[in-house]
Amino acid sequence: MRELQAEMDALNAKMKNDEELEKIDKALETVMSEVRSGYKPVSKESDFIYLIKHLIEEGLCIEQYSPEVTSEIGTGDMHLLSVKTEPILNDENAKTMFARIVCAIETIRQYGVDVYRKITCRNNEFYVSYFYPPEQYVYFNNLREHWNDIIYIYERKENWTDWELAPLEEKLRADVTGEKDFYFQKND
């Protein structure tokens, strides 16, 4: 049943890709100029990681998942992140938060990193998903490695004290900054 659902989801996403992306672009028209004016460009991976972390903490439903395997052979590209389209289309706050991701992706692309989007579907719910070629994994390796740490901290924020969270926050910062941080650079 899972394979059948995955195949139906893949077909649904393929059929709706252009239409859904057009809806998202139209929904963002009203907020992009405002978000761009206050946006601080990312220059390294830790900037991007902390943007994603803050957006998750603010309530944007960002997921790191790969759509289930289908009968279709993929390009082998790596999954970066996915955001449910429904909130982007229907909630002003989610739309503004998602616009910050769009700005970050635009900046990352200006550095020459190939990041592209497409619509994916899981259990009949649409997501705008971002992917990148496997040879550019160094740009997002820390995010992949520490995604679970971000979620672990987020899930405890409501019930744990700042004192209890501080060591987790410090460890995450140490793990994604310093020598381990990767600067986005022009590929000339």
C-alpha positions in Angstrom: 0.0 0.0 0.0 2.9 2.4 0.8 4.4 1.9 -2.6 1.1 2.4 -4.3 0.5 5.6 -2.3 4.0 6.8 -3.1 3.4 6.2 -6.8 0.1 8.1 -6.7 1.7 10.9 -4.8 4.5 11.1 -7.3 2.0 11.2 -10.2 -0.1 13.8 -8.4 3.0 16.0 -7.8 4.2 15.7 -11.4 0.7 16.7 -12.7 0.3 19.6 -10.4 4.0 20.9 -10.3 3.7 23.9 -12.5 0.2 24.9 -11.2 1.3 24.7 -7.6 4.5 26.6 -8.1 2.6 29.3 -9.9 0.2 29.5 -7.0 3.1 29.9 -4.6 4.8 32.5 -6.7 1.6 34.5 -6.9 1.0 34.2 -3.2 4.5 35.5 -2.5 4.1 38.6 -4.7 2.6 40.6 -1.9 5.3 39.9 0.7 8.6 39.4 -1.2 9.6 43.1 -1.6 9.0 43.7 2.1 10.9 40.6 3.2 13.8 41.4 0.8 14.1 44.9 2.2 14.8 43.5 5.7 16.6 40.4 4.7 20.2 39.8 5.8 21.9 37.6 3.2 23.3 34.3 4.2 27.1 33.9 3.5 27.8 30.6 5.2 26.0 27.4 6.0 25.5 28.2 9.7 23.6 31.4 8.7 21.2 29.1 6.7 21.0 26.6 9.5 20.0 29.2 12.0 17.5 30.7 9.6 15.8 27.3 9.3 16.0 26.8 13.0 14.4 30.1 13.8 11.6 29.5 11.2 10.9 26.1 12.7 10.7 27.7 16.2 8.4 30.4 14.8 6.0 27.7 13.6 6.8 27.2 9.9 6.3 23.5 9.0 9.7 22.7 7.5 10.5 19.1 7.0 13.5 17.2 6.0 12.2 14.2 4.2 12.6 12.6 0.8 9.4 11.5 -0.9 9.0 7.8 -0.8 10.6 5.7 -3.5 8.5 5.4 -6.6 8.9 3.4 -9.8 10.3 6.5 -11.5 14.1 6.8 -11.6 15.3 10.1 -10.1 18.2 12.3 -10.9 20.0 11.3 -7.6 19.8 14.9 -6.4 19.8 15.4 -2.6 16.8 16.7 -0.7 17.4 20.0 1.2 14.0 20.7 2.8 10.3 20.7 2.2 7.5 23.1 3.2 3.8 22.3 3.1 2.2 24.5 0.4 -1.2 24.8 2.1 0.0 27.2 4.9 2.1 29.2 2.4 -1.1 29.8 0.3 -3.5 30.5 3.2 -1.6 32.0 6.1 0.0 35.4 6.0 2.5 34.6 8.7 3.6 31.3 7.0 3.9 33.2 3.7 6.2 35.8 5.2 8.3 33.1 6.9 8.6 31.1 3.7 9.6 34.2 1.8 12.7 34.4 4.1 13.6 30.9 2.8 13.1 32.0 -0.8 15.5 35.0 -0.1 18.1 32.6 1.4 17.9 30.2 -1.6 18.2 33.2 -4.0 21.4 34.3 -2.2 22.8 30.7 -2.2 22.1 30.5 -5.9 24.0 33.8 -6.5 27.0 32.0 -5.0 26.7 29.4 -7.8 25.1 26.6 -5.8 22.6 24.7 -7.8 19.4 24.6 -5.8 16.1 23.9 -7.5 12.5 23.5 -6.4 9.7 21.2 -7.4 6.4 20.1 -5.9 6.4 16.9 -4.1 3.5 15.1 -2.5 3.1 12.9 0.5 -0.2 11.3 1.5 -2.0 13.7 -0.9 -0.5 16.8 0.7 1.6 19.1 -1.5 5.1 20.4 -0.5 7.5 22.8 -2.2 10.7 20.9 -2.0 14.3 22.0 -2.6 17.0 19.8 -4.0 20.7 20.1 -4.9 23.2 18.0 -6.8 25.1 15.5 -4.7 28.5 17.0 -5.6 27.5 20.1 -3.7 26.7 18.3 -0.5 29.5 20.3 1.4 27.2 23.3 1.3 24.5 21.6 3.3 26.3 18.8 5.1 26.0 20.4 8.6 22.3 20.9 8.1 21.8 17.3 7.2 23.9 16.0 10.0 22.3 18.3 12.7 18.7 18.4 11.6 17.7 16.0 14.3 19.5 18.2 16.9 17.5 21.2 15.7 14.2 19.3 16.1 15.3 17.8 19.4 15.9 21.4 20.8 12.6 22.7 19.3 10.6 19.9 20.8 11.9 20.7 24.3 11.6 24.5 24.2 8.1 24.5 25.6 8.9 22.2 28.6 12.5 22.8 29.4 14.1 25.7 31.1 16.7 27.9 29.4 19.3 26.4 31.8 18.4 22.9 30.5 18.5 24.0 26.9 21.7 26.0 27.1 24.1 23.0 26.8 22.1 21.7 23.8 22.2 25.2 22.1 25.9 25.5 22.8 26.7 22.1 21.4 24.7 22.8 18.2 26.5 26.1 17.8 29.9 24.4 18.2 28.9 21.7 15.8 27.9 24.0 13.0 30.2 27.0 13.3 34.0 27.5 13.4 36.0 25.0 11.3 33.0 23.0 10.4 31.1 26.0 8.9 31.2 26.2 5.1 31.2 29.5 3.4 29.2 29.9 0.2 31.6 31.1 -2.5 31.3 32.1 -6.2 32.3 29.2 -8.4 34.4 31.1 -11.0 
